[in-house]
């Protein structure tokens, strides 16, 4: 302790431990954000984040800290340097290779059109809140997936999603079309995949002549249940079924809800939960 009238000298590194803790907490948040919100590319070892820039990522970090009353946060430059260490496999693409939800597009446009710093800050905060909601939806799906794999006698989980139609036309060329094929049309095809967690996946491949509506989704779902019954013959049958679908119109209709209600009525399942949210297989 300093005596009366003397100035107490503090060691130059006295705040280093505090800075290290802040940085470690930020790195843990960044890892969790990448794992929970990143889009895992099916054709290359990359994870794409649904943010437009490092500044937007920093806004997500500040929003996360604000909701948990964390006042002592790291600087923008500290987060930028931390992100550089994972840029080899984590990308912030300028253009999205997956389709984006309408709300994401609307919020991104508001961020781009903001004229003042305050408007941009509010817009980025709203985008961060939307991404947080999306993260919670994914975490709920991950819980359902874990239950289906760890307790197959109690739960089953099916996720259904379609592939980007621009990549399913045949014949398929790795680069641009050959010159001799300029005036030729490719055969348009639709691929609809389903993952039955704890069981074998189901893939439906059909020409675009078939109408893509709720009948297709219902057919794929019934095929998944049929395969599940065949593969679990003689084993305990799950009581609860989780169905994960995206927000397309063919997944939000009375016909699909009628099928779900019928599955419970005939006592095939005790409960069926149909989640309409953000999906990527």
Phi, psi and omega per residue, in radians:
X1 nan 2.594 3.116
X2 -1.449 2.532 3.091
X3 -1.354 2.916 3.125
X4 -1.048 2.295 3.112
X5 1.559 -0.112 3.120
X6 -1.790 2.659 3.112
X7 -1.625 2.206 -3.133
X8 -1.288 2.226 3.113
X9 -1.658 2.184 3.124
X10 -1.708 2.494 3.115
X11 -1.129 2.494 -3.072
X12 -1.077 -0.466 -3.108
X13 -1.755 0.318 -3.048
X14 -1.137 -0.475 -3.132
X15 -1.707 0.071 -3.061
X16 -1.179 -0.673 -3.129
X17 -1.089 -0.721 3.124
X18 -1.112 -0.704 3.119
X19 -1.150 -0.663 3.125
X20 -1.114 -0.723 3.121
X21 -1.103 -0.756 3.111
X22 -1.046 -0.770 -3.112
X23 -1.168 -0.715 3.116
X24 -1.091 -0.723 3.110
X25 -1.113 -0.688 3.114
X26 -1.149 -0.707 3.140
X27 -1.140 -0.694 3.083
X28 -1.097 -0.707 3.095
X29 -1.122 -0.737 -3.117
X30 -1.100 -0.749 3.098
X31 -1.066 -0.780 3.130
X32 -1.143 -0.662 3.131
X33 -1.135 -0.720 3.130
X34 -1.130 -0.792 -3.088
X35 -1.206 -0.574 -3.023
X36 -1.625 -0.448 -3.077
X37 -2.045 -0.246 -3.087
X38 -1.235 2.532 3.045
X39 -1.620 2.035 3.135
X40 -1.410 2.049 -3.098
X41 -1.204 2.262 -3.100
X42 -1.320 -0.313 -3.038
X43 -1.936 -0.024 3.073
X44 -2.753 2.799 -3.048
X45 -1.455 1.232 3.123
X46 -2.424 2.668 3.035
X47 -2.103 2.176 -3.141
X48 -1.805 2.221 -3.132
X49 -1.567 2.494 -3.123
X50 -1.463 0.818 3.100
X51 -2.224 2.646 -3.071
X52 -1.487 -0.352 -3.064
X53 -2.861 3.023 3.060
X54 -1.116 -0.630 3.124
X55 -1.075 -0.690 3.101
X56 -1.181 -0.664 3.076
X57 -1.079 -0.709 3.104
X58 -1.135 -0.595 3.080
X59 -1.138 -0.669 3.075
X60 -1.091 -0.725 3.138
X61 -1.100 -0.798 3.131
X62 -1.138 -0.662 3.107
X63 -1.117 -0.718 3.103
X64 -1.075 -0.786 -3.123
X65 -1.152 -0.655 -3.118
X66 -1.147 -0.645 -3.137
X67 -1.235 -0.305 3.137
X68 -1.969 0.292 3.075
X69 0.978 0.631 3.066
X70 -1.606 1.959 -3.083
X71 -1.580 -0.666 -3.060
X72 -1.465 1.652 -3.101
X73 -1.981 2.890 3.118
X74 -1.458 2.905 -3.141
X75 -1.420 2.913 3.087
X76 -1.044 -0.731 -3.103
X77 -1.127 -0.637 3.113
X78 -1.128 -0.743 3.107
X79 -1.168 -0.672 3.135
X80 -1.088 -0.735 3.122
X81 -1.173 -0.643 3.113
X82 -1.153 -0.658 3.140
X83 -1.193 -0.500 3.122
X84 -1.068 -0.481 -3.119
X85 -1.280 -0.313 -3.127
X86 -1.991 0.093 -3.080
X87 -1.178 -0.206 3.120
X88 -1.144 -0.584 -3.121
X89 -2.195 -0.164 3.094
X90 -1.933 2.142 -3.052
X91 -2.122 2.659 2.950
X92 -1.998 1.580 -3.021
X93 -1.264 2.601 3.078
X94 -1.275 -0.616 3.084
X95 -2.159 2.451 -3.103
X96 -1.458 2.358 3.083
X97 -1.496 -0.286 3.035
X98 -1.822 2.680 3.053
X99 -1.152 2.558 -3.111
X100 -1.876 2.657 3.105
X101 -1.242 2.705 -3.074
X102 -1.062 -0.628 -3.125
X103 -1.177 -0.678 3.090
X104 -1.078 -0.763 3.135
X105 -1.103 -0.758 -3.134
X106 -1.088 -0.788 -3.119
X107 -1.194 -0.663 3.095
X108 -1.097 -0.695 3.123
X109 -1.150 -0.634 3.106
X110 -1.141 -0.699 3.103
X111 -1.092 -0.769 -3.116
X112 -1.180 -0.565 -3.068
X113 -1.581 -0.048 3.141
X114 -1.113 2.337 -3.060
X115 -1.760 -0.457 -3.140
X116 -2.019 2.865 3.124
X117 -1.118 -0.641 -3.141
X118 -1.158 -0.772 3.121
X119 -1.071 -0.737 -3.134
X120 -1.169 -0.675 3.133
X121 -1.120 -0.755 3.126
X122 -1.142 -0.733 -3.131
X123 -1.124 -0.731 3.132
X124 -1.188 -0.570 3.087
X125 -1.157 -0.716 3.103
X126 -1.143 -0.671 3.107
X127 -1.144 -0.697 3.113
X128 -1.112 -0.663 3.116
X129 -1.144 -0.697 3.115
X130 -1.141 -0.729 3.118
X131 -1.139 -0.626 3.093
X132 -1.119 -0.721 3.067
X133 -1.064 -0.760 3.119
X134 -1.077 -0.670 3.118
X135 -1.104 -0.754 3.130
X136 -1.111 -0.647 3.088
X137 -1.095 -0.741 3.126
X138 -1.146 -0.706 3.139
X139 -1.093 -0.650 3.094
X140 -1.097 -0.729 3.091
X141 -1.120 -0.715 3.124
X142 -1.084 -0.642 3.088
X143 -1.131 -0.760 3.120
X144 -1.104 -0.701 3.107
X145 -1.097 -0.744 3.121
X146 -1.110 -0.734 3.131
X147 -1.101 -0.698 -3.125
X148 -1.160 -0.611 -3.122
X149 -1.414 -0.680 -3.066
X150 -1.472 -0.490 -3.137
X151 -2.304 1.180 -3.082
X152 -1.136 -0.337 3.116
X153 -1.365 -0.173 -3.125
X154 -2.018 -0.587 -2.998
X155 -2.334 2.629 2.975
X156 -2.359 2.537 -3.094
X157 -2.377 2.223 -3.129
X158 -2.227 2.261 3.047
X159 -2.100 2.302 -3.072
X160 -2.159 2.323 3.140
X161 -2.731 2.667 3.126
X162 -1.710 2.703 3.126
X163 -1.540 2.720 3.070
X164 -0.988 2.064 -3.029
X165 -1.178 -0.318 3.121
X166 -1.206 -0.287 -3.094
X167 -1.850 0.079 -3.054
X168 -1.930 -0.012 3.111
X169 -1.195 2.536 3.123
X170 -2.136 2.549 -0.033
X171 -1.209 2.676 -3.085
X172 -1.717 2.234 3.117
X173 -1.965 2.433 -3.108
X174 -1.225 -0.503 3.123
X175 -2.114 -2.677 -3.135
X176 -1.214 2.828 -3.119
X177 -1.103 2.455 3.040
X178 -1.053 2.674 -3.083
X179 -1.036 -0.623 -3.117
X180 -1.216 -0.209 -3.135
X181 -1.815 0.162 -3.072
X182 -1.028 -0.661 -3.086
X183 -1.676 0.171 -3.115
X184 -1.840 2.484 3.110
X185 -1.621 2.432 3.031
X186 -1.437 2.699 3.094
X187 -1.390 2.016 3.128
X188 -1.322 2.313 -3.109
X189 -2.303 2.713 3.129
X190 -2.055 2.312 3.061
X191 -2.083 2.138 3.097
X192 -2.124 2.054 -3.089
X193 -1.900 2.687 3.101
X194 -2.438 2.310 3.039
X195 -1.805 2.137 3.046
X196 -1.835 1.721 -2.996
X197 -1.125 2.220 -3.051
X198 1.584 -0.004 -3.128
X199 -2.509 -3.066 -3.075
X200 -1.390 2.559 3.128
X201 -1.294 2.865 3.130
X202 -2.180 2.326 -3.136
X203 -2.217 2.239 3.101
X204 -1.999 2.221 -3.090
X205 -2.230 2.125 -3.060
X206 -2.639 2.654 3.073
X207 -1.140 2.810 -3.117
X208 -1.257 -0.064 3.067
X209 -1.121 -0.470 3.109
X210 -1.354 2.354 -3.127
X211 -1.239 2.286 -3.134
X212 -1.659 1.646 -3.139
X213 -2.424 -2.839 -3.084
X214 -1.128 -0.436 3.126
X215 -1.090 -0.647 3.118
X216 -1.159 -0.792 3.120
X217 -1.072 -0.744 3.139
X218 -1.120 -0.707 3.133
X219 -1.112 -0.752 3.115
X220 -1.110 -0.744 3.134
X221 -1.089 -0.766 3.131
X222 -1.146 -0.650 3.084
X223 -1.116 -0.670 3.092
X224 -1.098 -0.780 3.136
X225 -1.148 -0.682 3.121
X226 -1.100 -0.785 3.095
X227 -1.116 -0.654 3.127
X228 -1.118 -0.715 3.120
X229 -1.142 -0.669 -3.139
X230 -1.206 -0.728 -3.081
X231 -1.362 -0.338 -3.131
X232 -1.899 0.389 3.101
X233 -1.102 2.245 -3.100
X234 1.488 -0.022 3.134
X235 -1.971 2.823 3.116
X236 -1.029 2.393 -3.128
X237 -1.623 2.332 -3.106
X238 -1.105 2.549 -3.126
X239 -1.557 -0.543 -3.059
X240 -2.077 2.352 3.106
X241 -2.034 2.205 3.026
X242 -1.790 2.224 3.099
X243 -2.039 2.176 -3.125
X244 -1.966 2.079 -3.121
X245 -2.313 2.800 3.074
X246 -1.502 -3.101 -3.014
X247 -1.547 0.322 3.128
X248 -1.148 2.748 -3.077
X249 -1.127 -0.502 3.140
X250 -1.302 -0.063 3.085
X251 -1.877 -0.140 -3.118
X252 -2.108 1.417 -3.105
X253 -2.697 2.912 -3.070
X254 -1.196 -0.463 -3.099
X255 -1.193 -0.774 3.113
X256 -1.179 -0.688 3.102
X257 -1.137 -0.609 3.098
X258 -1.139 -0.695 3.098
X259 -1.101 -0.776 3.132
X260 -1.051 -0.762 3.122
X261 -1.138 -0.623 -3.137
X262 -1.181 -0.640 3.117
X263 -1.070 -0.609 3.102
X264 -1.362 -0.651 -3.105
X265 -1.105 -0.714 3.140
X266 -1.439 0.064 3.070
X267 1.121 0.514 3.000
X268 -1.248 -0.623 3.028
X269 -2.331 2.585 3.061
X270 -1.283 -0.645 3.138
X271 -2.555 2.508 3.063
X272 -2.260 2.174 3.116
X273 -1.922 2.079 -3.118
X274 -1.851 1.846 -3.106
X275 -1.718 2.122 3.070
X276 -1.804 1.877 -3.055
X277 -2.736 -2.777 -3.065
X278 -1.467 2.071 -3.087
X279 -2.255 2.515 2.906
X280 -2.544 2.136 3.117
X281 -1.484 nan nan
